[in-house]
């Protein structure tokens, strides 16, 4: 279980900057339109808010999406391999 904090909420969108050769999270804001604009775009709330939802749900859907993309990539790679094999023969 997560601590109830904006950074662990499904609605939290982190902001990143390029630092050297990697991206670093610097802050973020809330994407939940049920909250007023000023509340969504201020610093993170300790203890979250009444709309806080655990981020785990989002991670599961992202994993499924990545799995589908990898499957499609495998199909395309097999097609490319077949084309190259025909070219070599």
PyMOL Python script that loads the backbone (N, CA, C, O; Angstrom):
from pymol import cmd

cmd.read_pdbstr("""\
ATOM      1  N   UNK A   1       0.849  -1.194   0.000  1.00  0.00           N
ATOM      2  CA  UNK A   1       0.000   0.000   0.000  1.00  0.00           C
ATOM      3  C   UNK A   1       0.882   1.241   0.000  1.00  0.00           C
ATOM      4  O   UNK A   1       1.920   1.282   0.662  1.00  0.00           O
ATOM      5  N   UNK A   2       0.463   2.232  -0.738  1.00  0.00           N
ATOM      6  CA  UNK A   2       1.186   3.489  -0.845  1.00  0.00           C
ATOM      7  C   UNK A   2       0.815   4.426   0.287  1.00  0.00           C
ATOM      8  O   UNK A   2      -0.239   4.291   0.908  1.00  0.00           O
ATOM      9  N   UNK A   3       1.718   5.398   0.550  1.00  0.00           N
ATOM     10  CA  UNK A   3       1.337   6.519   1.386  1.00  0.00           C
ATOM     11  C   UNK A   3       0.361   7.344   0.560  1.00  0.00           C
ATOM     12  O   UNK A   3       0.508   7.452  -0.658  1.00  0.00           O
ATOM     13  N   UNK A   4      -0.633   7.921   1.217  1.00  0.00           N
ATOM     14  CA  UNK A   4      -1.587   8.753   0.488  1.00  0.00           C
ATOM     15  C   UNK A   4      -0.933  10.106   0.257  1.00  0.00           C
ATOM     16  O   UNK A   4      -0.827  10.931   1.165  1.00  0.00           O
ATOM     17  N   UNK A   5      -0.503  10.310  -0.968  1.00  0.00           N
ATOM     18  CA  UNK A   5       0.232  11.501  -1.377  1.00  0.00           C
ATOM     19  C   UNK A   5      -0.072  11.707  -2.858  1.00  0.00           C
ATOM     20  O   UNK A   5      -0.310  10.731  -3.570  1.00  0.00           O
ATOM     21  N   UNK A   6      -0.071  12.924  -3.330  1.00  0.00           N
ATOM     22  CA  UNK A   6      -0.367  13.185  -4.746  1.00  0.00           C
ATOM     23  C   UNK A   6       0.554  12.401  -5.675  1.00  0.00           C
ATOM     24  O   UNK A   6       0.114  11.933  -6.726  1.00  0.00           O
ATOM     25  N   UNK A   7       1.810  12.253  -5.309  1.00  0.00           N
ATOM     26  CA  UNK A   7       2.763  11.564  -6.181  1.00  0.00           C
ATOM     27  C   UNK A   7       2.411  10.091  -6.383  1.00  0.00           C
ATOM     28  O   UNK A   7       2.888   9.470  -7.332  1.00  0.00           O
ATOM     29  N   UNK A   8       1.591   9.533  -5.515  1.00  0.00           N
ATOM     30  CA  UNK A   8       1.192   8.132  -5.613  1.00  0.00           C
ATOM     31  C   UNK A   8      -0.244   7.978  -6.105  1.00  0.00           C
ATOM     32  O   UNK A   8      -0.852   6.920  -5.940  1.00  0.00           O
ATOM     33  N   UNK A   9      -0.778   9.031  -6.707  1.00  0.00           N
ATOM     34  CA  UNK A   9      -2.164   9.024  -7.174  1.00  0.00           C
ATOM     35  C   UNK A   9      -2.215   8.793  -8.681  1.00  0.00           C
ATOM     36  O   UNK A   9      -1.313   9.194  -9.416  1.00  0.00           O
ATOM     37  N   UNK A  10      -3.270   8.148  -9.120  1.00  0.00           N
ATOM     38  CA  UNK A  10      -3.452   7.853 -10.539  1.00  0.00           C
ATOM     39  C   UNK A  10      -3.600   9.136 -11.367  1.00  0.00           C
ATOM     40  O   UNK A  10      -3.298   9.128 -12.560  1.00  0.00           O
ATOM     41  N   UNK A  11      -4.051  10.221 -10.766  1.00  0.00           N
ATOM     42  CA  UNK A  11      -4.281  11.471 -11.485  1.00  0.00           C
ATOM     43  C   UNK A  11      -3.045  12.374 -11.548  1.00  0.00           C
ATOM     44  O   UNK A  11      -3.082  13.418 -12.199  1.00  0.00           O
ATOM     45  N   UNK A  12      -1.969  11.995 -10.894  1.00  0.00           N
ATOM     46  CA  UNK A  12      -0.773  12.836 -10.835  1.00  0.00           C
ATOM     47  C   UNK A  12       0.045  12.711 -12.113  1.00  0.00           C
ATOM     48  O   UNK A  12       0.357  11.599 -12.541  1.00  0.00           O
ATOM     49  N   UNK A  13       0.396  13.841 -12.727  1.00  0.00           N
ATOM     50  CA  UNK A  13       1.222  13.874 -13.933  1.00  0.00           C
ATOM     51  C   UNK A  13       2.550  14.538 -13.570  1.00  0.00           C
ATOM     52  O   UNK A  13       2.596  15.748 -13.346  1.00  0.00           O
ATOM     53  N   UNK A  14       3.633  13.755 -13.509  1.00  0.00           N
ATOM     54  CA  UNK A  14       4.924  14.352 -13.162  1.00  0.00           C
ATOM     55  C   UNK A  14       5.491  15.193 -14.307  1.00  0.00           C
ATOM     56  O   UNK A  14       5.216  14.934 -15.478  1.00  0.00           O
ATOM     57  N   UNK A  15       6.276  16.193 -13.951  1.00  0.00           N
ATOM     58  CA  UNK A  15       6.994  17.011 -14.921  1.00  0.00           C
ATOM     59  C   UNK A  15       8.458  16.607 -14.862  1.00  0.00           C
ATOM     60  O   UNK A  15       8.985  16.329 -13.784  1.00  0.00           O
ATOM     61  N   UNK A  16       9.119  16.574 -16.017  1.00  0.00           N
ATOM     62  CA  UNK A  16      10.504  16.133 -16.097  1.00  0.00           C
ATOM     63  C   UNK A  16      11.371  17.191 -16.758  1.00  0.00           C
ATOM     64  O   UNK A  16      10.897  17.989 -17.567  1.00  0.00           O
ATOM     65  N   UNK A  17      12.668  17.185 -16.394  1.00  0.00           N
ATOM     66  CA  UNK A  17      13.656  18.000 -17.089  1.00  0.00           C
ATOM     67  C   UNK A  17      14.787  17.082 -17.515  1.00  0.00           C
ATOM     68  O   UNK A  17      15.025  16.040 -16.905  1.00  0.00           O
ATOM     69  N   UNK A  18      15.479  17.483 -18.571  1.00  0.00           N
ATOM     70  CA  UNK A  18      16.633  16.721 -19.038  1.00  0.00           C
ATOM     71  C   UNK A  18      17.836  17.180 -18.241  1.00  0.00           C
ATOM     72  O   UNK A  18      18.203  18.355 -18.267  1.00  0.00           O
ATOM     73  N   UNK A  19      18.446  16.247 -17.536  1.00  0.00           N
ATOM     74  CA  UNK A  19      19.610  16.538 -16.704  1.00  0.00           C
ATOM     75  C   UNK A  19      20.742  15.633 -17.167  1.00  0.00           C
ATOM     76  O   UNK A  19      20.786  14.453 -16.817  1.00  0.00           O
ATOM     77  N   UNK A  20      21.657  16.190 -17.957  1.00  0.00           N
ATOM     78  CA  UNK A  20      22.717  15.366 -18.523  1.00  0.00           C
ATOM     79  C   UNK A  20      22.124  14.468 -19.593  1.00  0.00           C
ATOM     80  O   UNK A  20      21.608  14.950 -20.601  1.00  0.00           O
ATOM     81  N   UNK A  21      22.197  13.169 -19.373  1.00  0.00           N
ATOM     82  CA  UNK A  21      21.673  12.197 -20.335  1.00  0.00           C
ATOM     83  C   UNK A  21      20.427  11.481 -19.830  1.00  0.00           C
ATOM     84  O   UNK A  21      20.041  10.452 -20.386  1.00  0.00           O
ATOM     85  N   UNK A  22      19.797  12.003 -18.796  1.00  0.00           N
ATOM     86  CA  UNK A  22      18.602  11.348 -18.262  1.00  0.00           C
ATOM     87  C   UNK A  22      17.560  12.388 -17.869  1.00  0.00           C
ATOM     88  O   UNK A  22      17.877  13.558 -17.656  1.00  0.00           O
ATOM     89  N   UNK A  23      16.327  11.945 -17.778  1.00  0.00           N
ATOM     90  CA  UNK A  23      15.247  12.818 -17.344  1.00  0.00           C
ATOM     91  C   UNK A  23      15.049  12.658 -15.849  1.00  0.00           C
ATOM     92  O   UNK A  23      15.113  11.550 -15.316  1.00  0.00           O
ATOM     93  N   UNK A  24      14.805  13.788 -15.170  1.00  0.00           N
ATOM     94  CA  UNK A  24      14.574  13.806 -13.739  1.00  0.00           C
ATOM     95  C   UNK A  24      13.204  14.403 -13.466  1.00  0.00           C
ATOM     96  O   UNK A  24      12.849  15.428 -14.047  1.00  0.00           O
ATOM     97  N   UNK A  25      12.429  13.772 -12.587  1.00  0.00           N
ATOM     98  CA  UNK A  25      11.131  14.322 -12.188  1.00  0.00           C
ATOM     99  C   UNK A  25      11.382  15.509 -11.270  1.00  0.00           C
ATOM    100  O   UNK A  25      12.140  15.403 -10.306  1.00  0.00           O
ATOM    101  N   UNK A  26      10.746  16.642 -11.568  1.00  0.00           N
ATOM    102  CA  UNK A  26      10.953  17.827 -10.740  1.00  0.00           C
ATOM    103  C   UNK A  26       9.711  18.211  -9.944  1.00  0.00           C
ATOM    104  O   UNK A  26       9.830  18.742  -8.839  1.00  0.00           O
ATOM    105  N   UNK A  27       8.553  17.959 -10.468  1.00  0.00           N
ATOM    106  CA  UNK A  27       7.298  18.291  -9.806  1.00  0.00           C
ATOM    107  C   UNK A  27       6.187  17.718 -10.662  1.00  0.00           C
ATOM    108  O   UNK A  27       6.447  16.828 -11.471  1.00  0.00           O
ATOM    109  N   UNK A  28       4.988  18.182 -10.520  1.00  0.00           N
ATOM    110  CA  UNK A  28       3.895  17.697 -11.338  1.00  0.00           C
ATOM    111  C   UNK A  28       2.605  18.407 -10.993  1.00  0.00           C
ATOM    112  O   UNK A  28       2.594  19.364 -10.219  1.00  0.00           O
ATOM    113  N   UNK A  29       1.522  17.932 -11.572  1.00  0.00           N
ATOM    114  CA  UNK A  29       0.222  18.491 -11.247  1.00  0.00           C
ATOM    115  C   UNK A  29      -0.855  17.418 -11.388  1.00  0.00           C
ATOM    116  O   UNK A  29      -0.607  16.335 -11.919  1.00  0.00           O
ATOM    117  N   UNK A  30      -2.042  17.734 -10.909  1.00  0.00           N
ATOM    118  CA  UNK A  30      -3.170  16.808 -10.905  1.00  0.00           C
ATOM    119  C   UNK A  30      -3.950  16.925 -12.212  1.00  0.00           C
ATOM    120  O   UNK A  30      -4.133  18.025 -12.732  1.00  0.00           O
ATOM    121  N   UNK A  31      -4.407  15.795 -12.738  1.00  0.00           N
ATOM    122  CA  UNK A  31      -5.196  15.776 -13.962  1.00  0.00           C
ATOM    123  C   UNK A  31      -6.690  15.619 -13.704  1.00  0.00           C
ATOM    124  O   UNK A  31      -7.481  15.610 -14.647  1.00  0.00           O
ATOM    125  N   UNK A  32      -7.085  15.496 -12.438  1.00  0.00           N
ATOM    126  CA  UNK A  32      -8.498  15.286 -12.104  1.00  0.00           C
ATOM    127  C   UNK A  32      -9.277  16.584 -12.268  1.00  0.00           C
ATOM    128  O   UNK A  32      -9.035  17.554 -11.550  1.00  0.00           O
ATOM    129  N   UNK A  33     -10.209  16.600 -13.211  1.00  0.00           N
ATOM    130  CA  UNK A  33     -10.977  17.815 -13.500  1.00  0.00           C
ATOM    131  C   UNK A  33     -12.061  18.101 -12.462  1.00  0.00           C
ATOM    132  O   UNK A  33     -12.738  19.125 -12.549  1.00  0.00           O
ATOM    133  N   UNK A  34     -12.235  17.214 -11.484  1.00  0.00           N
ATOM    134  CA  UNK A  34     -13.201  17.471 -10.413  1.00  0.00           C
ATOM    135  C   UNK A  34     -12.664  18.491  -9.414  1.00  0.00           C
ATOM    136  O   UNK A  34     -13.430  19.063  -8.637  1.00  0.00           O
ATOM    137  N   UNK A  35     -11.357  18.720  -9.430  1.00  0.00           N
ATOM    138  CA  UNK A  35     -10.746  19.705  -8.546  1.00  0.00           C
ATOM    139  C   UNK A  35     -10.647  21.048  -9.257  1.00  0.00           C
ATOM    140  O   UNK A  35     -10.510  21.095 -10.479  1.00  0.00           O
ATOM    141  N   UNK A  36     -10.715  22.144  -8.498  1.00  0.00           N
ATOM    142  CA  UNK A  36     -10.535  23.463  -9.119  1.00  0.00           C
ATOM    143  C   UNK A  36      -9.134  23.595  -9.722  1.00  0.00           C
ATOM    144  O   UNK A  36      -8.188  22.957  -9.259  1.00  0.00           O
ATOM    145  N   UNK A  37      -9.013  24.424 -10.754  1.00  0.00           N
ATOM    146  CA  UNK A  37      -7.750  24.596 -11.476  1.00  0.00           C
ATOM    147  C   UNK A  37      -6.601  24.938 -10.529  1.00  0.00           C
ATOM    148  O   UNK A  37      -5.532  24.334 -10.620  1.00  0.00           O
ATOM    149  N   UNK A  38      -6.799  25.879  -9.638  1.00  0.00           N
ATOM    150  CA  UNK A  38      -5.711  26.295  -8.732  1.00  0.00           C
ATOM    151  C   UNK A  38      -5.258  25.159  -7.820  1.00  0.00           C
ATOM    152  O   UNK A  38      -4.071  25.053  -7.512  1.00  0.00           O
ATOM    153  N   UNK A  39      -6.162  24.332  -7.396  1.00  0.00           N
ATOM    154  CA  UNK A  39      -5.812  23.199  -6.538  1.00  0.00           C
ATOM    155  C   UNK A  39      -5.016  22.170  -7.321  1.00  0.00           C
ATOM    156  O   UNK A  39      -4.057  21.600  -6.801  1.00  0.00           O
ATOM    157  N   UNK A  40      -5.403  21.929  -8.563  1.00  0.00           N
ATOM    158  CA  UNK A  40      -4.722  20.932  -9.389  1.00  0.00           C
ATOM    159  C   UNK A  40      -3.299  21.334  -9.728  1.00  0.00           C
ATOM    160  O   UNK A  40      -2.442  20.467  -9.896  1.00  0.00           O
ATOM    161  N   UNK A  41      -3.025  22.627  -9.832  1.00  0.00           N
ATOM    162  CA  UNK A  41      -1.723  23.089 -10.308  1.00  0.00           C
ATOM    163  C   UNK A  41      -0.828  23.654  -9.213  1.00  0.00           C
ATOM    164  O   UNK A  41       0.105  24.401  -9.509  1.00  0.00           O
ATOM    165  N   UNK A  42      -1.089  23.316  -7.972  1.00  0.00           N
ATOM    166  CA  UNK A  42      -0.180  23.733  -6.911  1.00  0.00           C
ATOM    167  C   UNK A  42       0.656  22.544  -6.472  1.00  0.00           C
ATOM    168  O   UNK A  42       0.523  21.447  -7.014  1.00  0.00           O
ATOM    169  N   UNK A  43       1.501  22.761  -5.508  1.00  0.00           N
ATOM    170  CA  UNK A  43       2.373  21.691  -5.039  1.00  0.00           C
ATOM    171  C   UNK A  43       1.565  20.517  -4.498  1.00  0.00           C
ATOM    172  O   UNK A  43       0.386  20.657  -4.173  1.00  0.00           O
ATOM    173  N   UNK A  44       2.204  19.380  -4.407  1.00  0.00           N
ATOM    174  CA  UNK A  44       1.540  18.150  -3.962  1.00  0.00           C
ATOM    175  C   UNK A  44       0.942  18.300  -2.569  1.00  0.00           C
ATOM    176  O   UNK A  44       1.494  18.974  -1.699  1.00  0.00           O
ATOM    177  N   UNK A  45      -0.188  17.659  -2.389  1.00  0.00           N
ATOM    178  CA  UNK A  45      -0.867  17.662  -1.094  1.00  0.00           C
ATOM    179  C   UNK A  45      -0.449  16.442  -0.289  1.00  0.00           C
ATOM    180  O   UNK A  45      -0.598  15.312  -0.755  1.00  0.00           O
ATOM    181  N   UNK A  46       0.058  16.651   0.882  1.00  0.00           N
ATOM    182  CA  UNK A  46       0.331  15.530   1.777  1.00  0.00           C
ATOM    183  C   UNK A  46      -1.014  15.026   2.283  1.00  0.00           C
ATOM    184  O   UNK A  46      -1.849  15.811   2.733  1.00  0.00           O
ATOM    185  N   UNK A  47      -1.217  13.743   2.210  1.00  0.00           N
ATOM    186  CA  UNK A  47      -2.499  13.184   2.618  1.00  0.00           C
ATOM    187  C   UNK A  47      -3.494  13.122   1.478  1.00  0.00           C
ATOM    188  O   UNK A  47      -4.619  12.659   1.660  1.00  0.00           O
ATOM    189  N   UNK A  48      -3.086  13.593   0.282  1.00  0.00           N
ATOM    190  CA  UNK A  48      -3.951  13.511  -0.881  1.00  0.00           C
ATOM    191  C   UNK A  48      -5.198  14.360  -0.745  1.00  0.00           C
ATOM    192  O   UNK A  48      -5.228  15.319   0.027  1.00  0.00           O
ATOM    193  N   UNK A  49      -6.223  14.005  -1.496  1.00  0.00           N
ATOM    194  CA  UNK A  49      -7.506  14.701  -1.442  1.00  0.00           C
ATOM    195  C   UNK A  49      -8.609  13.649  -1.500  1.00  0.00           C
ATOM    196  O   UNK A  49      -8.330  12.451  -1.470  1.00  0.00           O
ATOM    197  N   UNK A  50      -9.850  14.094  -1.582  1.00  0.00           N
ATOM    198  CA  UNK A  50     -10.966  13.138  -1.572  1.00  0.00           C
ATOM    199  C   UNK A  50     -11.059  12.332  -2.867  1.00  0.00           C
ATOM    200  O   UNK A  50     -11.776  11.333  -2.917  1.00  0.00           O
ATOM    201  N   UNK A  51     -10.345  12.751  -3.917  1.00  0.00           N
ATOM    202  CA  UNK A  51     -10.374  12.035  -5.192  1.00  0.00           C
ATOM    203  C   UNK A  51      -9.173  11.112  -5.377  1.00  0.00           C
ATOM    204  O   UNK A  51      -9.021  10.509  -6.439  1.00  0.00           O
ATOM    205  N   UNK A  52      -8.327  10.994  -4.372  1.00  0.00           N
ATOM    206  CA  UNK A  52      -7.098  10.199  -4.469  1.00  0.00           C
ATOM    207  C   UNK A  52      -7.425   8.746  -4.789  1.00  0.00           C
ATOM    208  O   UNK A  52      -8.284   8.140  -4.148  1.00  0.00           O
ATOM    209  N   UNK A  53      -6.732   8.185  -5.792  1.00  0.00           N
ATOM    210  CA  UNK A  53      -6.852   6.763  -6.135  1.00  0.00           C
ATOM    211  C   UNK A  53      -5.452   6.189  -6.270  1.00  0.00           C
ATOM    212  O   UNK A  53      -4.542   6.851  -6.768  1.00  0.00           O
ATOM    213  N   UNK A  54      -5.292   4.970  -5.827  1.00  0.00           N
ATOM    214  CA  UNK A  54      -3.997   4.317  -5.859  1.00  0.00           C
ATOM    215  C   UNK A  54      -3.498   4.163  -7.290  1.00  0.00           C
ATOM    216  O   UNK A  54      -4.260   3.779  -8.178  1.00  0.00           O
ATOM    217  N   UNK A  55      -2.228   4.458  -7.515  1.00  0.00           N
ATOM    218  CA  UNK A  55      -1.634   4.429  -8.855  1.00  0.00           C
ATOM    219  C   UNK A  55      -1.494   3.022  -9.414  1.00  0.00           C
ATOM    220  O   UNK A  55      -1.313   2.874 -10.622  1.00  0.00           O
ATOM    221  N   UNK A  56      -1.568   1.999  -8.605  1.00  0.00           N
ATOM    222  CA  UNK A  56      -1.391   0.615  -9.049  1.00  0.00           C
ATOM    223  C   UNK A  56      -2.293   0.283 -10.224  1.00  0.00           C
ATOM    224  O   UNK A  56      -1.875  -0.452 -11.118  1.00  0.00           O
ATOM    225  N   UNK A  57      -3.524   0.801 -10.257  1.00  0.00           N
ATOM    226  CA  UNK A  57      -4.451   0.533 -11.353  1.00  0.00           C
ATOM    227  C   UNK A  57      -3.851   0.990 -12.679  1.00  0.00           C
ATOM    228  O   UNK A  57      -3.979   0.299 -13.690  1.00  0.00           O
ATOM    229  N   UNK A  58      -3.207   2.134 -12.678  1.00  0.00           N
ATOM    230  CA  UNK A  58      -2.613   2.690 -13.883  1.00  0.00           C
ATOM    231  C   UNK A  58      -1.419   1.853 -14.338  1.00  0.00           C
ATOM    232  O   UNK A  58      -1.221   1.676 -15.540  1.00  0.00           O
ATOM    233  N   UNK A  59      -0.635   1.347 -13.423  1.00  0.00           N
ATOM    234  CA  UNK A  59       0.539   0.547 -13.753  1.00  0.00           C
ATOM    235  C   UNK A  59       0.114  -0.750 -14.448  1.00  0.00           C
ATOM    236  O   UNK A  59       0.768  -1.183 -15.397  1.00  0.00           O
ATOM    237  N   UNK A  60      -0.952  -1.359 -13.994  1.00  0.00           N
ATOM    238  CA  UNK A  60      -1.439  -2.597 -14.604  1.00  0.00           C
ATOM    239  C   UNK A  60      -1.883  -2.345 -16.043  1.00  0.00           C
ATOM    240  O   UNK A  60      -1.551  -3.128 -16.933  1.00  0.00           O
ATOM    241  N   UNK A  61      -2.619  -1.281 -16.281  1.00  0.00           N
ATOM    242  CA  UNK A  61      -3.067  -0.995 -17.645  1.00  0.00           C
ATOM    243  C   UNK A  61      -1.890  -0.646 -18.546  1.00  0.00           C
ATOM    244  O   UNK A  61      -1.888  -1.001 -19.725  1.00  0.00           O
ATOM    245  N   UNK A  62      -0.882   0.051 -18.004  1.00  0.00           N
ATOM    246  CA  UNK A  62       0.308   0.359 -18.795  1.00  0.00           C
ATOM    247  C   UNK A  62       1.057  -0.920 -19.160  1.00  0.00           C
ATOM    248  O   UNK A  62       1.549  -1.054 -20.281  1.00  0.00           O
ATOM    249  N   UNK A  63       1.146  -1.855 -18.226  1.00  0.00           N
ATOM    250  CA  UNK A  63       1.840  -3.120 -18.498  1.00  0.00           C
ATOM    251  C   UNK A  63       1.129  -3.893 -19.604  1.00  0.00           C
ATOM    252  O   UNK A  63       1.785  -4.474 -20.469  1.00  0.00           O
ATOM    253  N   UNK A  64      -0.208  -3.906 -19.588  1.00  0.00           N
ATOM    254  CA  UNK A  64      -0.965  -4.589 -20.638  1.00  0.00           C
ATOM    255  C   UNK A  64      -0.728  -3.918 -21.986  1.00  0.00           C
ATOM    256  O   UNK A  64      -0.564  -4.593 -23.003  1.00  0.00           O
ATOM    257  N   UNK A  65      -0.711  -2.601 -21.991  1.00  0.00           N
ATOM    258  CA  UNK A  65      -0.479  -1.857 -23.224  1.00  0.00           C
ATOM    259  C   UNK A  65       0.916  -2.133 -23.784  1.00  0.00           C
ATOM    260  O   UNK A  65       1.074  -2.330 -24.989  1.00  0.00           O
ATOM    261  N   UNK A  66       1.904  -2.149 -22.929  1.00  0.00           N
ATOM    262  CA  UNK A  66       3.280  -2.437 -23.353  1.00  0.00           C
ATOM    263  C   UNK A  66       3.379  -3.852 -23.908  1.00  0.00           C
ATOM    264  O   UNK A  66       4.069  -4.085 -24.902  1.00  0.00           O
ATOM    265  N   UNK A  67       2.694  -4.797 -23.272  1.00  0.00           N
ATOM    266  CA  UNK A  67       2.705  -6.181 -23.745  1.00  0.00           C
ATOM    267  C   UNK A  67       2.117  -6.274 -25.156  1.00  0.00           C
ATOM    268  O   UNK A  67       2.655  -6.988 -26.002  1.00  0.00           O
ATOM    269  N   UNK A  68       1.023  -5.562 -25.412  1.00  0.00           N
ATOM    270  CA  UNK A  68       0.414  -5.554 -26.745  1.00  0.00           C
ATOM    271  C   UNK A  68       1.353  -4.941 -27.779  1.00  0.00           C
ATOM    272  O   UNK A  68       1.467  -5.450 -28.894  1.00  0.00           O
ATOM    273  N   UNK A  69       2.016  -3.863 -27.419  1.00  0.00           N
ATOM    274  CA  UNK A  69       2.948  -3.205 -28.332  1.00  0.00           C
ATOM    275  C   UNK A  69       4.113  -4.127 -28.665  1.00  0.00           C
ATOM    276  O   UNK A  69       4.533  -4.203 -29.819  1.00  0.00           O
ATOM    277  N   UNK A  70       4.634  -4.820 -27.674  1.00  0.00           N
ATOM    278  CA  UNK A  70       5.744  -5.748 -27.911  1.00  0.00           C
ATOM    279  C   UNK A  70       5.301  -6.886 -28.825  1.00  0.00           C
ATOM    280  O   UNK A  70       6.067  -7.315 -29.688  1.00  0.00           O
ATOM    281  N   UNK A  71       4.083  -7.377 -28.650  1.00  0.00           N
ATOM    282  CA  UNK A  71       3.563  -8.427 -29.530  1.00  0.00           C
ATOM    283  C   UNK A  71       3.485  -7.941 -30.974  1.00  0.00           C
ATOM    284  O   UNK A  71       3.852  -8.667 -31.898  1.00  0.00           O
ATOM    285  N   UNK A  72       3.009  -6.720 -31.165  1.00  0.00           N
ATOM    286  CA  UNK A  72       2.950  -6.148 -32.512  1.00  0.00           C
ATOM    287  C   UNK A  72       4.350  -5.956 -33.093  1.00  0.00           C
ATOM    288  O   UNK A  72       4.570  -6.178 -34.284  1.00  0.00           O
ATOM    289  N   UNK A  73       5.285  -5.548 -32.256  1.00  0.00           N
ATOM    290  CA  UNK A  73       6.665  -5.388 -32.711  1.00  0.00           C
ATOM    291  C   UNK A  73       7.237  -6.729 -33.165  1.00  0.00           C
ATOM    292  O   UNK A  73       7.966  -6.795 -34.155  1.00  0.00           O
ATOM    293  N   UNK A  74       6.906  -7.789 -32.445  1.00  0.00           N
ATOM    294  CA  UNK A  74       7.395  -9.121 -32.807  1.00  0.00           C
ATOM    295  C   UNK A  74       6.883  -9.536 -34.183  1.00  0.00           C
ATOM    296  O   UNK A  74       7.625 -10.112 -34.978  1.00  0.00           O
ATOM    297  N   UNK A  75       5.613  -9.242 -34.460  1.00  0.00           N
ATOM    298  CA  UNK A  75       5.042  -9.552 -35.775  1.00  0.00           C
ATOM    299  C   UNK A  75       5.800  -8.789 -36.860  1.00  0.00           C
ATOM    300  O   UNK A  75       6.164  -9.361 -37.887  1.00  0.00           O
ATOM    301  N   UNK A  76       6.033  -7.507 -36.630  1.00  0.00           N
ATOM    302  CA  UNK A  76       6.756  -6.687 -37.618  1.00  0.00           C
ATOM    303  C   UNK A  76       8.189  -7.168 -37.800  1.00  0.00           C
ATOM    304  O   UNK A  76       8.694  -7.196 -38.922  1.00  0.00           O
ATOM    305  N   UNK A  77       8.844  -7.543 -36.715  1.00  0.00           N
ATOM    306  CA  UNK A  77      10.213  -8.058 -36.816  1.00  0.00           C
ATOM    307  C   UNK A  77      10.263  -9.367 -37.593  1.00  0.00           C
ATOM    308  O   UNK A  77      11.190  -9.593 -38.371  1.00  0.00           O
ATOM    309  N   UNK A  78       9.273 -10.229 -37.386  1.00  0.00           N
ATOM    310  CA  UNK A  78       9.203 -11.481 -38.152  1.00  0.00           C
ATOM    311  C   UNK A  78       9.019 -11.190 -39.643  1.00  0.00           C
ATOM    312  O   UNK A  78       9.616 -11.857 -40.489  1.00  0.00           O
ATOM    313  N   UNK A  79       8.188 -10.187 -39.961  1.00  0.00           N
ATOM    314  CA  UNK A  79       8.000  -9.805 -41.359  1.00  0.00           C
ATOM    315  C   UNK A  79       9.298  -9.286 -41.963  1.00  0.00           C
ATOM    316  O   UNK A  79       9.650  -9.645 -43.087  1.00  0.00           O
ATOM    317  N   UNK A  80      10.009  -8.441 -41.220  1.00  0.00           N
ATOM    318  CA  UNK A  80      11.295  -7.923 -41.704  1.00  0.00           C
ATOM    319  C   UNK A  80      12.315  -9.038 -41.895  1.00  0.00           C
ATOM    320  O   UNK A  80      13.063  -9.043 -42.872  1.00  0.00           O
ATOM    321  N   UNK A  81      12.340  -9.970 -40.970  1.00  0.00           N
ATOM    322  CA  UNK A  81      13.253 -11.102 -41.078  1.00  0.00           C
ATOM    323  C   UNK A  81      12.940 -11.917 -42.339  1.00  0.00           C
ATOM    324  O   UNK A  81      13.853 -12.347 -43.044  1.00  0.00           O
ATOM    325  N   UNK A  82      11.683 -12.122 -42.612  1.00  0.00           N
ATOM    326  CA  UNK A  82      11.274 -12.848 -43.804  1.00  0.00           C
ATOM    327  C   UNK A  82      11.702 -12.099 -45.072  1.00  0.00           C
ATOM    328  O   UNK A  82      12.208 -12.720 -46.007  1.00  0.00           O
ATOM    329  N   UNK A  83      11.513 -10.810 -45.116  1.00  0.00           N
ATOM    330  CA  UNK A  83      11.919 -10.001 -46.268  1.00  0.00           C
ATOM    331  C   UNK A  83      13.431 -10.092 -46.471  1.00  0.00           C
ATOM    332  O   UNK A  83      13.905 -10.288 -47.590  1.00  0.00           O
ATOM    333  N   UNK A  84      14.185  -9.948 -45.375  1.00  0.00           N
ATOM    334  CA  UNK A  84      15.638 -10.028 -45.480  1.00  0.00           C
ATOM    335  C   UNK A  84      16.097 -11.411 -45.901  1.00  0.00           C
ATOM    336  O   UNK A  84      17.051 -11.553 -46.666  1.00  0.00           O
ATOM    337  N   UNK A  85      15.420 -12.417 -45.403  1.00  0.00           N
ATOM    338  CA  UNK A  85      15.774 -13.790 -45.760  1.00  0.00           C
ATOM    339  C   UNK A  85      15.554 -14.017 -47.261  1.00  0.00           C
ATOM    340  O   UNK A  85      16.381 -14.646 -47.922  1.00  0.00           O
ATOM    341  N   UNK A  86      14.439 -13.504 -47.796  1.00  0.00           N
ATOM    342  CA  UNK A  86      14.156 -13.615 -49.229  1.00  0.00           C
ATOM    343  C   UNK A  86      15.187 -12.832 -50.046  1.00  0.00           C
ATOM    344  O   UNK A  86      15.560 -13.250 -51.142  1.00  0.00           O
ATOM    345  N   UNK A  87      15.639 -11.716 -49.521  1.00  0.00           N
ATOM    346  CA  UNK A  87      16.635 -10.906 -50.220  1.00  0.00           C
ATOM    347  C   UNK A  87      17.975 -11.623 -50.287  1.00  0.00           C
ATOM    348  O   UNK A  87      18.666 -11.573 -51.305  1.00  0.00           O
ATOM    349  N   UNK A  88      18.338 -12.290 -49.197  1.00  0.00           N
ATOM    350  CA  UNK A  88      19.622 -13.008 -49.129  1.00  0.00           C
ATOM    351  C   UNK A  88      19.605 -14.226 -50.030  1.00  0.00           C
ATOM    352  O   UNK A  88      20.603 -14.511 -50.693  1.00  0.00           O
ATOM    353  N   UNK A  89      18.496 -14.955 -50.072  1.00  0.00           N
ATOM    354  CA  UNK A  89      18.392 -16.202 -50.869  1.00  0.00           C
ATOM    355  C   UNK A  89      18.375 -15.954 -52.325  1.00  0.00           C
ATOM    356  O   UNK A  89      18.293 -16.898 -53.111  1.00  0.00           O
TER     357      UNK A  89
END
""", "prot")
cmd.dss("prot")
cmd.show_as("cartoon", "prot")
cmd.util.cbc("prot")
cmd.orient("prot")
